[in-house]
Amino acid sequence: MTRIALAAALAGFASGPALAQAGEVGSRPIEPAGQQLPAPEAANVRVDGAIVEPRSIEPDLSTLRVPEGYRIAVFAEGLGNARIIEVAEDGTVYLTRREEGDVQMLRDTDGDGVADQRRTIARRPLMHGLEIDGQTAYMVAGSSVFRAPILADGSFGPLEEIVGDLPATGQHSAREINKGPDGMLYVSLGSTCNACDESSPESASILRMAPDGSRTIFASGLRHTVGFGWHPVTAQLWGMDQGIDWLGDRQQVEELNQIEQGKAYGWPYIYGMGGWNPQDEPPGGLTMDDWDRMSVRPVLGYDPHAAAMQMAFYRGAMFPAGEQGNAFVAMRGSWNRSDPVGYEIVRIRFDQAGRPMAMEPFVTGFLQDEARDGPAQSGRPVGVAVAADGALLFSDDQNGIIYRVSYAGPDAPGAVLARPQVAPMPIEPRPQGTALAMARPETQAGGTLELSSSAFAAGRPIPMTFSAYGQDVTPGLDWSGVPAGTQTLALLMEDPDAAKGNPFVHWVAWNIAPDLSGLPEAVPPTPQVPSLMTLRQGRNTRGSIGYYGPHPPIGEAAHHYHFQLFALDTVLNLVPGSNREELLAAIEGHVLAKGEVIGTYRQERPPAP
């Protein structure tokens, strides 16, 4: 099959029409109405935007509203830029302050519901994310993750940087860190922009990180998921993602997503319940339909521009038993909407099976509409946590207050729910065993391909340029012996020597045109590569799409990297971003011939800065 014929065949895999419907693009009206837009990149859409920032007024407890039976009071004040809250098992409350760049420790020693002790216990610029794990604290500040022991008096010992190379924060420096039920750390990194094609695959994602700082991309396409956590019964991960600005008052909803390993959630091209972002188009010639097929829709949506922040599941023993397993989210409030929304605490109701059913206001009254002077607000909630006594704490970063919501109604409380626990998940789903793709039964073949590289000789070291320590670009590959009847080629690069994720998958590619005799250096890490006509790329074990070069631990013996090529008698209907196991399942029974070339790589010492 020629490249032109293959491109035509792939066009048939689109899930929707190639042309936008007359009158709308992704549910948005075209201006003027009735024109036919030939492709997603052709847009003529009017979006009415507004900047309305309610003026700040003095906080007033008497204006705040909570459901019947609940009470709200001030736990602590004078705290400055109060952001993320975490509570230790002994009841100590920890608070990050981004503008001040520190961590505060607060205690209520007499049990009256008001903090009476406060200390500054850690300092780093852009301090924001915080996790308390027994006697260890983890913090995220800018591009760094720190670890510190918690001392006998509750303060932190020396901060140890375990990661120092997270991508630049850009527009969203509010990074968060939580420990999962599998014992791993999860770090949310917002996008560097409102909507753009990121230069780092780790931006707009949630990372899964070992305590030593090694990490993979757990989920992507998440614009700014500050609030996330695990349901205490099902252990499923849920997160609130902030929507794109400048799409109008009613777009885009704040998304409640069920976040799963290896999944993508639409940003920046698909938003909300399937809308197309008219500002941008997917890379590599992909259509909006292609990107939609690659993406997971949210489960619920909330008021657009409400600005979801920290989220906490309720496991305590003060609120009525029916509240256990529900989640609470701080909504900091809108600025890009003509009628302000947010400025509240929202409750997400889950049923007994752990399914989210509704989102509704829980603490309101910060936002006020004064007829003469326009909208006003008396607080911007950010942090949410459950105190040791079961009360709900939330922070206001504008007025430096932590509020405490308690329950004194007639309904009986439930027992404390234990934190969910699950067995550690594999870095990438795969069957048991360490077999390379060449040895898997799915790749049985009668023919042999000759595969070589212009960058290294078979069995010899791969130059640093092609490693993740260097420029992280693909080496050039050449092949011969493609048999008659070949419709496409597929490629896998794997490291069987990796301690984690064995074999570690570095490159997944398919639908390579059979009339090509090789691939050049530096194949772009995009889901589809238009310069190569049809080549599509999948997700590697790191969690990014495209090539990820050799990256063995510094000082280890050389690892072996197997570049494996397969001639297929079919065109694969796989969405870009598919993983190794999905590729192997798709090629089973279609492999005509296969071949490999092996290179080695060792990083003796840290690369020069």
Secondary structure, 3 states (H helix, E strand, C coil): CCHHHHHHHHHCCCCCCCCCCCCEECCEECCCCCCCCCCCCCCCCCCCCCCCCCEECCCCHHHCECCCCEEEEEEECCCCCEEEEEECCCCCEEEEECCCCEEEEEECCCCCCCCCEEEEEEECCCEEEEEEECCEEEEEECCEEEEEEECCCCCECCCEEEECCCCCCCCCCCCEEEECCCCCEEEEECCCCCCCCCCCCCCCEEEEECCCCCEEEEEECCCCCCEEEECCCCCCEEEEECCCCCCCCCCCCEEEEECCCCCECCCCCEECCCEECCCCCCHHHCCHHHHHHHECCCCEEECCCCCEEEEEECCCCCCEHHHCCCEEEEECCCCCCCCCCCCEEEEEEECCCCCEEEEEEEEECCEEEECCCEEEECCCEEEEEECCCCCEEEEECCCCEEEEEEECCCCCECCCCCCCCCCCCCCCCCCCCCCCHHHCHHHCCCEECEEEECCCCCCCECCHHHCCCCCCCCCCEEEECCCCCCCEEEEEEEECCCCCCCCEEEEEEEEECCCCCEECCCCCCCCECHHHCCCEECECCCCCECCCCCCCCCCCCCEEEEEEEEEECCCCCCCCCCCHHHHHHHHCCCEEEEEEEEEEECCCCCCCC
